[in-house]
């Protein structure tokens, strides 16, 4: 059986764009997760997501894995981009779309 750290590594490696968030893009459970997923969707890219509220092991281990204490967390091509403030800032500067475009074709 894989450890939680191995599961996280596999999710990040298998999904070019993955968002660890509270809830889902259609039903976010916190304002920060809502804002972050909206920025990604506004760029027109498909992305995977993991609801950390439904996955308590991932919720407790991911901050150690990425050395980032809060949620949401956006990972692109295996790299942690950041949380809500960083993603919103990148989106407002028109830089988020370019970062996402390197990882996945537009949907």
Secondary structure by P-SEA (a helix, b strand, c coil): cccaaaaaaaaaaaccbbbbccccccccccaaaaaaaaaaaaaccccccccccccaaaaacccccccccccccccccccccccaaaaaaaaaacaaaaaaaaccccc
